[in-house]
Amino acid sequence: MRVLVTGGAGFIGSHYVRTLVSGGYPALAGAAVTVLDKLTYAGNLANLAPAEGGFRFVRGDICDPDLLSRVVPGHDLVVNFAAESHVDRSIHGAADFVHTNVLGTQTLMQACLDAGVGKVVQVSTDEVYGSIDIGSWDEDAPIRPRSPYSAAKAGGDLIAQAYAVTHGLPVSITRCGNNYGPYQFPEKIIPLFVTNLLEGRKVPLYGDGGNIRDWIHVDDHCAGIQLVAEKGEPGQVYHIAGTAELTNRELTDRLLRACGADWDSVEYVEDRKGHDRRYSLDDGRLRGLGYRPSTGFDRGLAETVRWYADNPSWWKPLRGGN
């Protein structure tokens, strides 16, 4: 078995690679692993250090068809984590998001089709659905993205589904909520708040702090992705729901307490443009395949905070620290 992981030096992709190489996915035991990553600001080879020697690394862009024509052939499974993923950055400049998340997905799907890859997993996000006041989205909910980031991810998903329907490419799509865990680039809320608090800085809380997110540990997310890689049907979408639905204010309170700080460390800032109020996924389809999350939020958050406290040498250079 040969596995190609695109975007494998990023937060979620590197976790998948580390778990795969360490034998965490029995169905892929002994697999030859290739990691393809452009190494943009959020891609970091240090994320893969614990798996060193267990994979072949190729630096490159999924938008490069010539490169993909050389790298993709011979792989049995391709898992696509490669994406521009930060909403705030997409608001200030959407072009890179459209380029990578739409054109890059199309280029990769074509390369997989040309190479006869046996299974492809397109990793996506709950944000493609927009915002939901009550209840949860199932996989048949209409796509209504509200940010350039989520619109670009939705475009990539539709391209992937079109390749499944038109060409018979065996691609499945996963959509997940907000992830947390070690090695997450410190622009996202949990690592940003934790590293700020560890350095005695204030943390920026958008608006009234009432936006609601469903949180999942990266290990559970990757386990869901792997289950889809093994059992998912081509053309189907699978949700990977979180284990804790919290307002940003509730999350902030937990992070403050975990870091020994109080609300004097919080600075309220102007809300993000088009800020979705609430996300929520129904993951019944994936649970029908046997999926069960294993990391409770309280334990997972405590372990995550401890990891950042113990690993300043990883995150300080990313923040421009010493």
C-alpha positions in Angstrom: 0.0 0.0 0.0 1.3 3.5 -1.0 -0.3 6.6 0.6 0.1 10.2 -0.6 -0.8 12.9 2.0 -1.0 16.4 0.5 -0.7 19.3 2.9 0.9 16.7 5.3 3.2 19.3 7.0 0.2 21.3 8.3 -1.6 20.9 11.6 -4.2 18.2 10.7 -2.2 16.6 7.9 0.9 16.1 10.1 -1.1 14.5 12.8 -2.5 12.1 10.3 1.0 11.3 9.1 2.5 10.9 12.6 -0.3 8.5 13.5 -0.1 6.6 10.3 3.7 6.1 10.5 3.5 5.1 14.2 1.1 2.3 13.3 -2.0 4.0 14.6 -4.1 2.9 11.5 -3.9 -0.9 11.3 -5.3 -1.0 7.8 -2.3 1.0 6.6 0.3 -1.0 8.5 3.6 -1.1 6.6 2.4 1.5 4.0 4.9 3.5 2.1 4.0 7.2 2.8 4.7 10.3 0.7 4.1 13.8 2.0 3.6 16.6 -0.4 3.6 20.1 1.0 4.3 23.6 -0.3 5.6 24.7 3.1 3.7 28.0 3.2 3.7 29.8 6.5 1.5 27.2 8.2 3.4 24.2 6.8 6.3 23.2 9.1 8.6 20.2 8.8 9.0 20.4 12.6 5.5 19.0 12.8 6.7 15.8 11.1 9.9 15.4 13.2 8.4 12.6 15.4 7.7 10.6 12.2 11.2 11.3 10.7 12.4 8.3 8.6 8.9 7.0 8.1 8.0 8.9 5.0 9.3 10.5 1.8 8.9 14.2 1.6 8.3 16.2 -1.6 8.1 20.0 -1.5 5.6 21.2 -4.0 2.2 22.7 -4.9 -1.0 20.8 -5.7 -1.6 23.4 -8.3 1.4 22.2 -10.3 0.2 19.5 -12.8 3.6 18.6 -14.0 4.8 17.8 -10.4 1.6 15.8 -9.7 2.1 13.8 -12.8 5.4 12.6 -11.4 4.3 12.2 -7.7 0.8 10.8 -7.8 1.2 7.7 -10.0 1.7 4.5 -8.0 -0.2 5.6 -4.9 -3.2 3.6 -3.8 -4.7 6.3 -1.4 -4.5 10.1 -1.6 -5.7 12.2 1.3 -5.9 15.9 0.5 -5.3 18.2 3.5 -3.7 20.9 1.3 -5.6 24.2 1.7 -5.5 27.8 2.7 -7.6 27.7 5.8 -7.6 30.9 7.9 -10.9 32.9 7.5 -9.3 36.3 8.6 -6.6 36.0 5.9 -9.2 35.1 3.3 -11.2 38.3 4.1 -8.1 40.4 3.5 -7.0 38.5 0.4 -9.1 35.8 -1.3 -7.0 35.0 -4.4 -4.7 32.5 -2.7 -7.7 30.7 -1.2 -9.4 30.3 -4.6 -6.1 29.3 -6.2 -5.3 26.5 -3.8 -8.7 25.3 -2.6 -10.4 25.3 -6.0 -7.8 25.1 -8.7 -5.5 23.0 -6.5 -8.3 20.5 -5.8 -9.2 20.2 -9.5 -5.5 19.7 -10.5 -5.1 17.0 -7.8 -8.4 15.3 -8.8 -7.3 15.2 -12.4 -3.9 13.8 -11.5 -5.6 11.1 -9.4 -7.9 10.2 -12.2 -5.0 10.0 -14.7 -3.0 7.8 -12.3 -5.9 5.5 -11.5 -5.7 6.1 -7.8 -7.9 3.6 -5.9 -9.2 5.9 -3.2 -9.2 9.7 -2.6 -10.3 11.6 0.5 -11.0 15.4 0.2 -10.8 17.0 3.6 -13.2 19.9 4.0 -15.0 22.0 6.6 -18.4 22.6 8.2 -18.0 26.2 7.2 -19.3 25.5 3.7 -22.8 25.4 5.1 -22.8 29.0 6.4 -24.5 29.5 9.8 -27.3 27.5 11.6 -29.3 28.9 14.5 -30.7 25.6 15.9 -30.3 21.9 15.1 -27.5 20.4 13.0 -26.7 20.0 9.3 -26.8 16.6 7.7 -24.8 15.8 4.6 -27.7 16.8 2.3 -27.9 20.4 3.7 -27.4 23.1 1.0 -24.0 24.7 0.7 -24.2 28.4 1.6 -20.6 29.7 2.4 -20.3 33.2 3.8 -16.5 33.8 3.7 -14.0 33.7 0.9 -12.3 30.7 2.7 -15.5 28.7 3.0 -16.6 29.6 -0.5 -13.3 28.3 -1.9 -13.5 25.1 0.1 -17.1 24.6 -1.2 -15.8 25.1 -4.7 -13.2 22.4 -4.2 -15.8 20.0 -2.7 -18.0 20.5 -5.7 -15.1 19.9 -8.1 -14.3 16.6 -6.2 -17.9 15.5 -6.4 -18.1 16.3 -10.1 -15.0 14.1 -10.7 -16.8 11.3 -8.8 -20.0 11.6 -10.8 -18.5 12.5 -14.3 -15.4 10.3 -14.3 -16.1 7.7 -11.6 -13.1 8.9 -9.5 -13.4 7.1 -6.1 -13.3 10.3 -4.0 -15.1 10.8 -0.7 -15.4 14.1 1.2 -15.2 14.7 4.9 -16.4 17.9 6.7 -15.4 18.6 10.3 -15.8 21.3 12.9 -13.2 23.3 14.8 -10.1 21.3 15.5 -7.6 21.6 18.4 -4.5 19.8 19.6 -0.7 20.1 19.5 1.2 21.6 16.6 -1.6 24.0 15.6 -0.3 27.2 14.0 -0.8 30.0 16.6 -3.2 32.1 14.5 -6.2 29.9 15.5 -8.1 30.7 18.6 -6.9 28.0 21.1 -3.2 28.2 20.3 -3.3 32.0 19.9 -5.0 32.4 23.3 -2.8 29.9 25.1 0.5 31.2 23.8 -0.6 34.8 24.5 -1.5 33.9 28.0 1.7 32.0 28.6 3.6 35.2 27.6 1.4 37.4 29.8 -0.3 39.1 26.8 -4.0 39.9 26.3 -6.2 37.8 24.2 -8.6 39.2 21.5 -12.2 38.2 21.8 -14.4 39.0 18.8 -17.7 40.9 19.3 -19.8 39.7 22.2 -18.1 36.3 22.3 -21.4 34.6 21.6 -20.3 32.7 18.4 -20.8 29.0 18.9 -18.4 26.3 17.6 -18.3 22.5 17.9 -14.8 21.4 19.0 -13.0 18.2 18.1 -9.6 16.9 19.0 -7.4 16.5 15.9 -6.9 12.8 16.8 -10.6 12.1 16.5 -10.8 14.1 13.3 -8.0 12.0 11.7 -9.6 8.8 12.9 -12.8 9.8 11.1 -10.8 10.6 8.0 -9.1 7.2 8.1 -12.5 5.4 8.5 -13.8 7.2 5.4 -10.6 6.2 3.6 -11.3 2.6 4.4 -15.1 2.4 4.1 -16.4 5.6 2.5 -18.4 5.5 -0.6 -17.3 7.5 -3.7 -19.1 10.8 -4.1 -20.4 10.7 -0.6 -19.9 13.4 2.1 -19.2 12.4 5.7 -19.5 14.6 8.7 -17.1 14.4 11.7 -18.8 16.2 14.5 -17.1 17.5 17.7 -17.5 16.6 21.3 -18.2 20.1 22.8 -20.3 22.9 21.6 -19.2 26.2 23.2 -19.5 29.9 22.8 -16.2 31.7 22.2 -16.8 33.3 25.6 -17.2 29.9 27.3 -14.0 28.7 25.5 -12.1 31.8 26.6 -13.2 31.2 30.2 -11.8 27.7 30.1 -8.5 28.8 28.6 -8.1 31.6 31.1 -8.6 29.1 34.0 -6.2 26.6 32.4 -3.5 29.2 32.1 -4.0 30.8 35.5 -5.3 34.1 34.1 -8.5 36.1 34.6 -10.8 38.3 32.5 -8.4 41.2 32.8 -6.4 39.4 30.2 -9.3 39.7 27.6 -9.5 42.5 25.1 -12.8 42.8 23.2 -12.2 43.6 19.6 -14.4 44.5 16.6 -16.2 41.5 15.3 -15.0 39.7 12.1 -16.9 40.6 8.9 -19.6 38.1 8.1 -18.8 36.2 11.3 -20.9 33.0 11.2 -22.9 32.6 14.5 -23.1 28.9 14.9 -21.9 25.6 13.3 -23.2 22.2 14.1 -22.9 18.8 12.3 -24.9 15.6 12.4 -22.4 12.8 12.0 -24.9 9.9 11.9 -23.6 8.7 8.6 -20.1 8.3 9.8 -21.3 6.7 13.1 -23.1 4.2 10.9 -19.6 3.1 9.8 -18.5 2.6 13.4 -17.0 6.0 14.2 -16.8 7.0 17.9 -14.7 10.0 19.2 -12.3 9.0 22.0 -11.0 12.3 23.4 -13.3 14.2 25.8 -13.0 17.9 25.5 -11.9 18.6 29.1 -9.0 16.1 28.9 -8.1 17.1 25.4 -8.0 20.8 26.2 -5.9 20.2 29.3 -3.4 18.1 27.3 -3.3 20.7 24.6 -2.6 23.6 27.0 0.1 21.5 28.6 1.7 20.7 25.2 2.1 24.4 24.4 3.4 25.1 27.9 6.0 22.4 27.4 7.0 23.3 23.8 7.8 27.0 23.5 10.7 26.1 21.2 8.1 25.0 18.6 5.7 28.0 18.8 7.9 30.9 19.7 9.7 31.1 16.3 6.3 31.1 14.6 5.3 34.2 16.6 8.6 35.9 16.0 9.7 35.2 19.6 13.0 33.9 20.9 
